[in-house]
Amino acid sequence: MTFDMGVLLETQRLLLRPFEEGDTADVLAASRDPEILRWMPWAPAQTAETALAWCVSHAHVDPTLGVNFAIVAGDRFAGTVGLGRTDWADGRVEVGYWIAPWARRKGYAVEATRAAAAYAFEKGLHRVELLAAVGNLASQGVAAKAGFTREGVLRQAMVIPAGRVDAVLFSLLESELT
């Protein structure tokens, strides 16, 4: 089984599409945001070259492993949502996201996460997992608002720029997506 690397997902307010070269400046700008620098391990080392490589190559991973979407609100890049660490045999996948500073607190992360989960369920998976650092209350709020259930804390299960931290595990089952 695989994900379709060219798929477009539409929600009420958003378009989720494959990354393009034109997203490079937005990805680079986001990597300088204090919140993204706090939580995303790739952000401190981001350069124009690595941002370009992400947009034209790395975001288009092996479709058996995952898929990444640029989130577009109106005609503006708003962030990303992706599915990864896919286990087709067990029927589960992990969702992750980040949102540009201008697009926060508008519900875009919730909307995009639900759309990505629905896509995973359409592909035959039955469980979507979400990990958020214990201190990342905003990300935990997205998980709850998107309908995910908090299952517990995984000790030292996540790496952020400050080092290894505990992570809260959330999940959404196909039967729970309404």
N, C-alpha and C positions, 0 to 999 in steps of 0.2 A: 504494500500500500504506500501511497505517496500523497503529498500535498501538491496542489496545482500552483506552480510558481508565478503564473500570470493572472491569477484570479483577482477580481475586484469585488470588494464587499461594500455594500452601501447600507447605511443606517439612516435614521430620520435626518440627522444633521451632518454626517461624516461620510467621507470616502476613504476606504482602506485599500491602498494600491501598492504595487511593488515600488521599492526605492528606485530613484533615478539620479543621474549625475547632478541635476538641478537642485537636489536636496542637500548637497554637500555643505553649502554655507550655513544652512539652518542646523544641520547636525553639529557642525563645528561650533556655532554660537551657543547651542544648548549645552555643549560640553564645558562651557565656561560658567554656567549658572551654579551658584553656591549649593542649591539642593541636589542637583545632578552630580556635582563634584563630591557631595557628601555620601551618596548612596551607590553610584555606578562605578565599578572598579576600572572601567575602560576610560573614563572621562579625564582623569589627570594627565594621561599620556596622549590624549587626542591631538592630532595635528591636521593641517589641511590635507596632507597626503593620506593619513589614515581615515579621515572622514570620507574622502573621495573613494578610497578602496572599499569602505563599508557600503557606500551607496551603489557602486557599480559591480561589486563582486561579493564581498563577504555577507551582505544581507540576503543574497540569493544562495542560501546554503543548499546542501543536499536535500532534496524534497522528501526523502525518507525520514530525515531527522527533524525538520521543522520548516517554518515559513515566517518571514518578517514583512510587516506592512508599514508603510508610511501612513500616518493619520493626517487627513486633509480636511480642514473645516472651512467651508466656502472655497476660496482658492489659496488658502494659506496653510503651510506645513505646521502641524500642531504637535507632532511627536511620533511615537512608534508603539506598536503592539506586535508581539511575536509569539509563536508557538514553538517550543523546542523540547529537547530531552524526551522525544516521543518514544513510547514503548508500544508498538502496534500489537504485540502478543498479549500484553496485559490491558490494552485499551486505554492507556493514559498518556497525558501530555502536560507540560508545564506552560503557563502563560506568563508573560512579562511585559512591562510597558514603562515608558517614561513620557512626560508631557512637557512641552516648551513652557517657559514661565508665563507668557502672555495667555496661554490656553488653559491654565489651571483654574480649578474651582468653577468650571462650567459643565462638569459631568462628562467631558469627552473621554476620560480614561475609563469610566464605568461603561459608557456606550461602546467604546472600542473593544473592551475586554469581553463584554457579552457577545459582541459580533464574532470575535475570534473563537470564543467557546462554542457558539452555534455552528461555526464552520467546522471545528474539530468534531463535533457530534455528527454533522453531515458526512464526514469522512469515515465514520464508523467507530470513533473513539467513544468511551462512555464516561470518562472521568478527566476533568481538567483541574490541575493543581496550580496553586499560586503560593509563592514564598515571599514573605516580606520581613525585612529586618525588624527585630523586636522594637527598636527605636523609631522606625519609620511609620509613624501613626497615620500619615496621609495615605500611604500605600495600603495600610490595613483598612482604612476607611473605604478606599476604592473597592477592595475585596468584599467587604460587608455590603456596600451599596449595590454591587454587581450580583449579589445573591449567593456568594460563596459562604461556606460554613467553616468556622475556625475549628481546627482539629487538635491543635496543640503546638508546643514549641520543640523545634529540633535544635539540639545543642550544637553550637559552633558549626552550623550548616551552611553559612553564607559568608562570602568574602566581599567586603566593601573597602573603599580606599583606606580606612583606618585600621583594617585587619579583619580577622575572623570574628563573626558575631552569631548569636543565636537568631533563629528565624522562626516566624510563625507560619505554620502550614495551614492553608485554606484549601477547600476543594468544592467543586461543583459537579454534580452528576447530571447526566442527560435528562433524567426525569425531573430535575429541579429547575431547568431553564423554562421559564414561562413567558 
